[in-house]
Amino acid sequence: MAIITIARECCSHGAEVAEKVADMLGYECISREILLEAAYFFNIPEQKLLHSIHDAPSVLERITHGREKYLAYIRAALLEHVKKDNIVYHGFAGHLLIPEITHVLKIRLFAAESDRIAFLQKEQKMSPEEAVAFLKNEDKQRVDWTRYIYNSDIHDPELYDLIINLTHLKIQNACDIICLAARNDIYETTAASKKFICDLAVSSHVKAALQDICDAEVSADDGVVHIQVAGQKIRKTGVAPSKLQHQVQEKIREDLNREIVQITRRIPDVKDCLLYTSPSPRDSYADLVCRLLLEKR
């Protein structure tokens, strides 16, 4: 019983290896399904999610961290499958999306450039020159993406447990090696690790669902979700009495708390929700809203 992630260069037989390994082990094989499920549950266009894991971040995204929002949706969807155990995931960056899970078997595949070019010529009807240019661009996008999002080198061997070069190996050879490794005791899911993954799946799902309305720290324990939200503080504006400012502040806090609880309780496997408030820096979201409301009076 294991969780396997397969990273690979473009056109390096990743899907073929993943599907064969899953069939040999009797595991679920997932990839694009994660995007579809994340898009459905969080009501996000699939194209935006695909863009978030394909193209290197723009300068604006590096400043605003907009891409991390979409990655949180994908991570939440992936964890919904991971908590069921016995899966092979060959989507992009699976080994980076769930670093907290220590017993994941992380594989990276390489194939000869000539083999990758031949694959594109056959499947996409590209010329050799077009195939070379396509692979160069794809490889660069993946290197840049990993560097900017995770501050990691995609070629760093420490990110993986096994690096398999398919230049001289057949697909079956690679699958046999992966299956042998997956059956090792160090990748076996225990009762404790199963609970950890289930709690992580719930907390990640809640955090992803809340990220558009508040900045929250989320943890879960057997379905009981603990949410720590920065409290709202209103500065005195000199425009309205303190009593009015306090009333507006309380109204915003109550509305926000109500929305947080409603969203959280709609998430699968959430049994209860405990909400905590802590002080926040000045100029919070509530400050801005309250000043706007008071200025209109």
ChimeraX attribute file (.defattr): number of C-alpha atoms within 10 A of each C-alpha:
attribute: neighborCount
match mode: 1-to-1
recipient: residues
	/A:1	17
	/A:2	23
	/A:3	24
	/A:4	29
	/A:5	24
	/A:6	25
	/A:7	26
	/A:8	22
	/A:9	19
	/A:10	18
	/A:11	19
	/A:12	23
	/A:13	18
	/A:14	22
	/A:15	19
	/A:16	13
	/A:17	21
	/A:18	27
	/A:19	18
	/A:20	20
	/A:21	26
	/A:22	20
	/A:23	13
	/A:24	12
	/A:25	17
	/A:26	13
	/A:27	20
	/A:28	19
	/A:29	21
	/A:30	19
	/A:31	16
	/A:32	12
	/A:33	13
	/A:34	22
	/A:35	23
	/A:36	18
	/A:37	19
	/A:38	23
	/A:39	21
	/A:40	13
	/A:41	12
	/A:42	16
	/A:43	9
	/A:44	16
	/A:45	13
	/A:46	15
	/A:47	11
	/A:48	14
	/A:49	21
	/A:50	18
	/A:51	13
	/A:52	19
	/A:53	23
	/A:54	14
	/A:55	14
	/A:56	22
	/A:57	22
	/A:58	12
	/A:59	9
	/A:60	9
	/A:61	14
	/A:62	14
	/A:63	9
	/A:64	9
	/A:65	13
	/A:66	14
	/A:67	19
	/A:68	16
	/A:69	15
	/A:70	21
	/A:71	19
	/A:72	19
	/A:73	26
	/A:74	26
	/A:75	21
	/A:76	27
	/A:77	25
	/A:78	25
	/A:79	22
	/A:80	20
	/A:81	19
	/A:82	24
	/A:83	20
	/A:84	13
	/A:85	19
	/A:86	21
	/A:87	23
	/A:88	29
	/A:89	29
	/A:90	25
	/A:91	22
	/A:92	19
	/A:93	18
	/A:94	22
	/A:95	23
	/A:96	19
	/A:97	17
	/A:98	18
	/A:99	11
	/A:100	12
	/A:101	16
	/A:102	11
	/A:103	18
	/A:104	23
	/A:105	23
	/A:106	22
	/A:107	21
	/A:108	23
	/A:109	20
	/A:110	19
	/A:111	20
	/A:112	14
	/A:113	16
	/A:114	12
	/A:115	15
	/A:116	20
	/A:117	23
	/A:118	18
	/A:119	17
	/A:120	20
	/A:121	16
	/A:122	11
	/A:123	9
	/A:124	10
	/A:125	12
	/A:126	16
	/A:127	14
	/A:128	14
	/A:129	10
	/A:130	14
	/A:131	21
	/A:132	17
	/A:133	12
	/A:134	15
	/A:135	18
	/A:136	12
	/A:137	11
	/A:138	18
	/A:139	15
	/A:140	12
	/A:141	17
	/A:142	20
	/A:143	15
	/A:144	19
	/A:145	23
	/A:146	19
	/A:147	15
	/A:148	15
	/A:149	18
	/A:150	12
	/A:151	10
	/A:152	15
	/A:153	16
	/A:154	23
	/A:155	12
	/A:156	8
	/A:157	11
	/A:158	9
	/A:159	17
	/A:160	19
	/A:161	13
	/A:162	17
	/A:163	17
	/A:164	18
	/A:165	15
	/A:166	17
	/A:167	14
	/A:168	9
	/A:169	11
	/A:170	10
	/A:171	15
	/A:172	13
	/A:173	13
	/A:174	17
	/A:175	20
	/A:176	14
	/A:177	13
	/A:178	21
	/A:179	17
	/A:180	10
	/A:181	16
	/A:182	23
	/A:183	13
	/A:184	12
	/A:185	11
	/A:186	14
	/A:187	17
	/A:188	18
	/A:189	18
	/A:190	12
	/A:191	8
	/A:192	8
	/A:193	15
	/A:194	16
	/A:195	15
	/A:196	17
	/A:197	21
	/A:198	21
	/A:199	23
	/A:200	23
	/A:201	24
	/A:202	28
	/A:203	25
	/A:204	22
	/A:205	26
	/A:206	29
	/A:207	22
	/A:208	23
	/A:209	21
	/A:210	18
	/A:211	13
	/A:212	9
	/A:213	11
	/A:214	15
	/A:215	13
	/A:216	20
	/A:217	14
	/A:218	20
	/A:219	19
	/A:220	23
	/A:221	17
	/A:222	14
	/A:223	17
	/A:224	17
	/A:225	23
	/A:226	19
	/A:227	23
	/A:228	16
	/A:229	20
	/A:230	17
	/A:231	15
	/A:232	21
	/A:233	21
	/A:234	20
	/A:235	17
	/A:236	13
	/A:237	14
	/A:238	8
	/A:239	11
	/A:240	13
	/A:241	11
	/A:242	14
	/A:243	9
	/A:244	12
	/A:245	22
	/A:246	16
	/A:247	12
	/A:248	20
	/A:249	18
	/A:250	15
	/A:251	14
	/A:252	18
	/A:253	17
	/A:254	12
	/A:255	10
	/A:256	16
	/A:257	16
	/A:258	12
	/A:259	13
	/A:260	21
	/A:261	16
	/A:262	12
	/A:263	12
	/A:264	23
	/A:265	15
	/A:266	11
	/A:267	14
	/A:268	12
	/A:269	15
	/A:270	20
	/A:271	15
	/A:272	15
	/A:273	17
	/A:274	11
	/A:275	14
	/A:276	14
	/A:277	14
	/A:278	9
	/A:279	10
	/A:280	13
	/A:281	11
	/A:282	13
	/A:283	14
	/A:284	16
	/A:285	17
	/A:286	22
	/A:287	22
	/A:288	13
	/A:289	16
	/A:290	23
	/A:291	19
	/A:292	11
	/A:293	12
	/A:294	16
	/A:295	11
	/A:296	6
	/A:297	7
